[in-house]
Amino acid sequence: MAVKMRLQRNGSKRNAQYRIVISDSRSPRDGRFIDTVGTYDPNTEPSTFKFDEEKAKKWLANGAQPTEVVGKLLKLAGIEK
């Protein structure tokens, strides 16, 4: 099973907020997920994001592959693979 760390959209129309989740790569974007490791709000200036560092490091060590955007957020947060 390929596990990905990716964004799951929440919020209303034109007011997107995201959860950073761990999910099976075959599940849809807003579908089932395994665990939540953080949040991301692109609407604030500057954009805000929070990670549970312990969970994020655990999942990266277990082989979860971050998507491009989540990889950039991890890098900004100082969480390296």
N, C-alpha and C positions, 0 to 999 in steps of 0.2 A: 504494500500500500504506500503510495507516494503522499507525503504529508507536506502541506504548504503553509507558510505564514503569510496571510494576506488580509486585505481590507474588506470589511462587511459594511455596507451602507445602511445608515440609520438617518432619521430626521425627515423633515417634510420637503416638499418640492422647493427647489432653489435654496435649500438650507441643509446641505449635506453634512453629516457628521459620520465618522467611521469608527468601528471597533476593529482592533487588530486581533485576528483570530487564527487559531490553528485548525486546519480542516483538511479533509481528504481532497486531493486535487480533482477528483471526478465530481464532487458535489458542486451545485451552483453557487454563485457569488453570495447570495443572501440565504443560502440553505443551511443544512446541518453543519455544525462545527464541533470540535473536540474540546477546545479550551479558549478562553479570552486572555490575552496578555497585555492589552493596552487600549488606548483611545487616541484619535486624531481628529482635530477640528481645523479645517483649512479656512474657515470663515473669519477667524480672528486675525488681528494684525499685531505681531507676527503669528503665523500658524502655531497652534499648541498641540503637543502630543505628550502622552504619558505612557511609560512602560512599567510593567512589573519585571524588573531586571532579572530577578531570580528565575521566574518562569520562562522568560525569553531565552536566557542562557541555557536552561535545561533543555528546551525544545530544540535549540540550535545544535546542542551537543548530541541530541538523539536523532539528528538528521533532517529536521524540518528545513525546507528551502524557502527563503523569503522571496517575495516578488520584488520587482524593480523598485517600486515606491517604498515598500516596507524596508528594503535593504538600505535605501537612502536615509530613512528615519532612524534605523538602528545605528547607522554611522554617525548621524547628528547627535544621538543620545550617548554615544561612546560605548555602545555594546558591539563588540567585534566577535566574529565567528571564531 
